[in-house]
Amino acid sequence: MAVNTALRNWRNWLVFKSPYYSEQKNNPVKGFGDETIYQQVMEKNNQTSSTSMTADGQLNICNDECLTIVGGVKKEGGNCVNIIGKDGDVTITAENNGAIKIKGSTIILDADEDLIIKSKKSLVLKGDQNTFIDTPVLNTNACVGNLAPRDVTVGGLVCRGTKIGGNAISDAFTGGALENLQDQAKNASSKLKDLAQNIDTESLTAQATELGGQLQNQLSSIDTSGLSNALKNFGGFT
């Protein structure tokens, strides 16, 4: 339905214009934020920048090119720029395949409750020196990859080829609760090797030779003539 602008209060509307700059106050025309309380527009070389406040309390800063906010040029420490959402969300959005970059000597993300990081493709955490995760419980439901549970623990051997989440297994199934089976096998193999090196094989060979000679002498001393005579009395033993 058409709006009769003649019925609006135009008495408080103030407009100032110059070749590249215009300013208006108390524009009664309603937009997305109700009436415009204040607006300034700067235009040149087909580039536009505007600052406005609407009756519902919204302050809008729009610029066709780069918008730069710099604070603390003469400060030697402390906060230089504060962005505070007093009671609500703070949203930073880069559209049209843009990237969001946060750079600093130290970057701290401090959440009073949950910290959630989502990615529709890959999530890369890279530390040129090390990456340390300090948490009482660390779970993953990965099926493949070197972070997935491997068969190097008792739990891994029992659950080989299956997908078991962290809540379904006890602490004894985690890699930190039991010694690595491969390490245990290496230790056992090393002990057996040392034991084998300490065995006196020459002495064992001499003892076996002596025992064989004694057994041969005992067998040769057995009188088998009586057994032979007895077997002759049975058919087939001649």
C-alpha positions in Angstrom: 0.0 0.0 0.0 1.3 3.4 -0.9 2.4 5.7 1.9 1.3 9.4 1.9 4.6 11.1 2.8 2.8 14.4 3.0 1.3 13.3 6.4 4.7 12.9 7.9 6.3 15.6 10.1 8.9 17.3 7.9 9.5 20.3 10.1 12.4 18.8 12.0 14.1 17.4 8.9 17.4 19.1 8.3 19.5 18.5 5.1 23.0 19.8 4.2 24.7 19.0 0.9 28.0 19.7 -0.7 29.6 18.2 -3.9 30.9 15.0 -2.2 29.1 15.2 1.2 25.6 15.2 2.5 24.1 15.2 6.0 20.6 14.9 7.2 18.9 14.8 10.5 15.4 13.6 11.6 14.4 12.1 8.3 10.8 10.9 9.0 10.8 8.3 6.2 10.7 4.9 7.9 13.2 2.2 6.9 14.4 -1.1 8.4 15.3 0.7 11.6 12.4 3.1 11.7 13.1 6.9 11.2 16.6 8.1 10.5 17.9 10.2 13.4 21.2 11.1 11.8 22.9 10.2 8.6 26.0 11.4 6.7 27.0 10.2 3.3 30.3 10.7 1.5 30.7 9.9 -2.2 33.5 10.3 -4.7 35.0 8.2 -7.6 32.0 5.9 -7.4 32.8 5.0 -3.8 30.4 5.5 -0.9 30.7 5.7 2.8 27.8 6.3 5.2 27.2 6.5 9.0 23.6 6.5 10.3 21.5 6.0 13.4 17.9 5.0 13.3 15.1 5.5 15.8 15.3 2.0 17.1 18.9 2.7 18.3 20.9 1.0 15.6 24.2 2.6 14.5 25.3 1.6 11.0 28.7 2.2 9.4 29.0 1.2 5.8 31.9 1.6 3.4 32.5 0.4 -0.1 36.2 -0.1 0.4 38.3 -1.1 3.3 37.2 0.0 6.8 40.1 0.5 9.3 39.8 0.8 13.0 43.0 1.7 14.8 43.5 2.4 18.5 46.4 2.8 20.8 48.9 4.5 18.5 50.6 6.1 21.4 49.9 3.5 24.1 52.6 1.2 25.4 50.4 -1.6 26.6 46.9 -2.7 27.6 43.8 -2.7 25.6 43.8 -0.6 22.4 40.5 -1.7 20.8 37.5 -3.1 22.7 34.5 -4.7 21.0 31.9 -5.6 23.6 28.5 -7.2 23.2 26.9 -6.2 26.5 23.9 -8.6 26.4 24.0 -10.6 23.2 26.1 -12.1 20.4 29.1 -10.6 18.6 29.2 -11.7 15.0 32.1 -11.3 12.5 31.2 -12.5 9.0 33.4 -12.6 5.9 31.2 -13.1 2.8 32.0 -14.1 -0.8 34.8 -16.5 0.1 36.5 -14.1 2.3 38.9 -15.1 5.1 38.9 -14.0 8.8 42.4 -13.5 10.1 43.3 -12.8 13.7 47.0 -12.1 14.2 49.1 -11.4 17.3 52.1 -12.5 19.3 49.7 -14.4 21.6 46.1 -15.2 20.8 43.8 -16.3 23.7 40.3 -17.7 23.2 38.7 -17.7 26.7 35.2 -19.2 27.0 33.3 -19.2 30.3 31.5 -22.3 29.2 31.9 -24.2 25.9 34.3 -23.4 23.0 32.9 -24.9 19.7 34.9 -24.9 16.5 33.1 -26.1 13.4 34.4 -26.6 9.9 32.5 -28.0 6.8 35.8 -29.3 5.4 39.1 -29.7 7.1 40.1 -28.4 10.6 43.9 -27.9 10.9 45.7 -27.2 14.1 49.4 -26.6 13.5 52.2 -25.9 16.0 55.7 -25.4 14.6 57.2 -26.6 17.9 54.5 -28.6 19.6 50.7 -29.0 20.1 49.6 -29.7 23.7 46.1 -30.7 24.7 45.5 -30.5 28.5 42.2 -32.1 29.4 41.0 -34.8 31.9 39.0 -36.6 29.1 39.9 -36.7 25.4 37.6 -38.6 23.0 37.4 -39.2 19.3 35.1 -41.2 17.1 37.6 -41.3 14.2 37.5 -44.6 12.3 40.8 -44.1 10.5 43.9 -42.0 10.9 46.8 -42.0 13.4 44.6 -40.4 16.1 42.1 -43.3 16.0 42.6 -46.0 18.7 45.2 -48.5 17.5 45.8 -52.1 18.5 48.7 -51.3 20.8 46.9 -51.8 24.0 44.8 -54.6 25.5 41.6 -52.7 24.7 42.8 -52.1 21.2 43.6 -55.8 20.7 40.2 -56.8 22.1 38.3 -54.3 20.0 40.3 -54.6 16.8 38.2 -53.8 13.7 35.4 -52.2 15.8 34.3 -48.6 16.4 34.0 -48.0 20.1 33.6 -44.5 21.6 35.3 -43.2 24.7 32.2 -43.6 26.8 31.9 -47.3 26.1 35.4 -48.3 27.3 37.1 -48.1 30.7 40.3 -46.3 31.5 42.2 -49.6 31.2 41.5 -49.5 27.5 43.2 -46.2 26.9 46.8 -45.9 25.8 48.0 -44.2 29.1 46.5 -46.8 31.6 48.5 -49.9 30.4 52.0 -50.2 29.2 52.4 -50.4 25.4 52.3 -54.1 24.4 54.9 -53.4 21.8 57.3 -52.1 24.4 56.6 -55.1 26.6 57.4 -57.4 23.7 60.6 -55.5 23.0 61.6 -55.8 26.7 60.8 -59.5 26.8 62.8 -60.1 23.6 65.8 -58.2 25.0 65.7 -60.3 28.2 65.5 -63.5 26.2 68.4 -62.4 24.1 70.5 -61.6 27.1 69.6 -65.0 28.7 70.5 -66.9 25.5 73.9 -65.1 25.5 74.6 -66.2 29.1 74.0 -69.9 28.3 77.2 -72.0 28.3 76.5 -74.1 25.2 79.9 -75.8 25.3 79.2 -77.2 28.7 75.8 -78.4 27.7 77.3 -80.2 24.6 79.9 -81.9 26.8 77.3 -83.0 29.3 75.0 -84.4 26.5 78.0 -86.3 25.0 78.9 -87.8 28.4 75.2 -88.8 29.1 75.0 -90.5 25.7 78.1 -92.5 26.4 76.8 -93.7 29.7 73.5 -94.7 28.2 75.2 -96.7 25.5 77.3 -98.5 28.1 74.2 -99.4 30.1 72.4 -100.7 27.1 75.3 -102.9 26.0 75.5 -104.5 29.5 72.0 -105.8 29.4 71.8 -109.6 29.1 69.2 -110.4 26.4 69.9 -114.1 26.0 67.1 -115.1 28.4 64.6 -113.0 26.5 65.6 -114.5 23.2 65.2 -118.1 24.5 61.8 -117.3 25.8 60.6 -115.7 22.6 61.6 -118.9 20.7 58.8 -120.7 22.4 56.2 -118.5 20.6 55.4 -118.9 17.0 56.8 -116.2 14.7 59.7 -115.2 17.1 62.6 -117.2 15.7 
